[in-house]
Amino acid sequence: MERQELLPGVSAEPYPPAVVFDSRAAVRRARIRAAVIDGAQIALVGGVDWLFLHFPHTHVPFVGRSHSLAILAGLNVLLVAYLALARMLPRWRAKRVAGTWTPAERARFTQTLHARR
């Protein structure tokens, strides 16, 4: 009786791995969700700005009207900066990491990107 090196039902021929998960749909949903959330935040800030501008007695408690408008303008700047950084910082970090790749890795990545288009 001959001893088998492989388990019964296992072949020595290579078998390509099956794709279990396609991330394109998940990435698309995440991007759409992020755009909706960003739009809702901007609409909310726009609504608050509209209220502040159209009702002259609107102000932050214990602060005058002019200082309230300055605080509102500062918060608008912070919100826009946050939204911009939240979307751009991951891209910048990915580019920085990709800068450490070997030319072969870069070529493989760009070839797969061009093949998808």
C-alpha positions as CSV (number, residue, x, y, z in Angstrom):
1,M,0.0,0.0,0.0
2,E,1.3,3.4,-1.1
3,R,1.4,6.3,1.3
4,Q,-0.3,9.5,-0.1
5,E,1.2,12.8,0.7
6,L,-2.0,14.7,0.3
7,L,-5.4,14.2,1.9
8,P,-8.1,12.4,0.0
9,G,-9.8,14.8,-2.4
10,V,-6.9,17.3,-2.5
11,S,-5.1,17.7,-5.8
12,A,-1.6,19.1,-6.4
13,E,-2.7,21.2,-9.3
14,P,-2.9,25.0,-8.6
15,Y,-6.3,26.4,-8.3
16,P,-6.9,30.2,-8.6
17,P,-8.5,31.8,-5.5
18,A,-12.2,32.6,-5.8
19,V,-13.3,36.2,-5.3
20,V,-15.4,36.3,-2.2
21,F,-16.0,40.1,-1.9
22,D,-16.0,42.8,-4.5
23,S,-15.3,46.1,-2.7
24,R,-16.3,48.4,-5.5
25,A,-20.0,48.5,-4.5
26,A,-19.1,49.0,-0.8
27,V,-16.7,51.8,-1.7
28,R,-19.4,53.4,-3.9
29,R,-22.0,53.2,-1.1
30,A,-19.5,54.7,1.4
31,R,-18.7,57.6,-0.9
32,I,-22.4,58.3,-1.5
33,R,-23.1,58.1,2.2
34,A,-20.3,60.5,3.0
35,A,-21.5,62.9,0.3
36,V,-25.0,62.8,1.8
37,I,-23.7,63.4,5.3
38,D,-21.6,66.3,4.1
39,G,-24.5,67.8,2.3
40,A,-26.7,67.5,5.4
41,Q,-24.1,69.2,7.5
42,I,-23.7,72.0,5.0
43,A,-27.5,72.4,4.8
44,L,-27.7,72.6,8.6
45,V,-25.0,75.2,8.8
46,G,-26.7,77.1,5.9
47,G,-30.0,77.1,7.8
48,V,-28.3,78.4,11.0
49,D,-26.6,81.1,9.0
50,W,-29.9,82.1,7.3
51,L,-31.5,82.3,10.8
52,F,-28.7,84.5,12.1
53,L,-28.8,86.8,9.2
54,H,-32.5,87.2,8.9
55,F,-33.5,87.6,12.5
56,P,-31.7,90.6,14.0
57,H,-32.2,89.6,17.6
58,T,-30.5,86.2,17.2
59,H,-27.2,86.0,19.1
60,V,-25.1,83.6,21.2
61,P,-26.1,84.0,24.9
62,F,-23.9,86.5,26.9
63,V,-22.4,87.8,23.6
64,G,-23.5,90.7,21.5
65,R,-24.7,90.4,17.9
66,S,-21.5,91.4,16.2
67,H,-19.5,88.9,18.3
68,S,-22.1,86.2,17.6
69,L,-21.7,86.8,13.8
70,A,-17.9,86.5,14.2
71,I,-18.3,83.3,16.2
72,L,-20.6,81.9,13.5
73,A,-18.2,82.9,10.7
74,G,-15.3,81.1,12.6
75,L,-17.4,78.0,13.1
76,N,-18.2,78.0,9.3
77,V,-14.5,78.2,8.5
78,L,-13.8,75.3,10.9
79,L,-16.6,73.2,9.4
80,V,-15.4,73.7,5.9
81,A,-11.8,73.0,6.9
82,Y,-12.9,69.8,8.7
83,L,-14.9,68.6,5.7
84,A,-12.0,69.3,3.3
85,L,-9.4,67.6,5.6
86,A,-11.7,64.6,6.2
87,R,-11.9,63.9,2.5
88,M,-8.3,64.9,1.4
89,L,-6.1,63.7,4.3
90,P,-6.7,59.9,3.6
91,R,-5.8,60.5,-0.1
92,W,-2.6,62.3,0.9
93,R,-1.6,59.6,3.4
94,A,-2.3,56.9,0.7
95,K,-0.1,58.8,-1.7
96,R,2.7,59.0,0.9
97,V,2.5,55.3,1.6
98,A,2.4,54.5,-2.1
99,G,5.7,56.6,-2.5
100,T,7.5,53.8,-0.6
101,W,6.4,51.1,-3.1
102,T,8.9,49.5,-5.4
103,P,8.5,50.2,-9.1
104,A,7.2,46.7,-9.7
105,E,4.4,47.3,-7.1
106,R,3.5,50.6,-8.7
107,A,3.4,49.1,-12.1
108,R,1.1,46.3,-10.9
109,F,-1.2,48.8,-9.2
110,T,-1.5,51.1,-12.2
111,Q,-2.0,48.2,-14.6
112,T,-4.9,46.9,-12.6
113,L,-6.4,50.4,-12.4
114,H,-6.2,51.0,-16.1
115,A,-7.6,47.5,-16.8
116,R,-10.7,48.3,-14.7
117,R,-11.5,51.4,-16.7
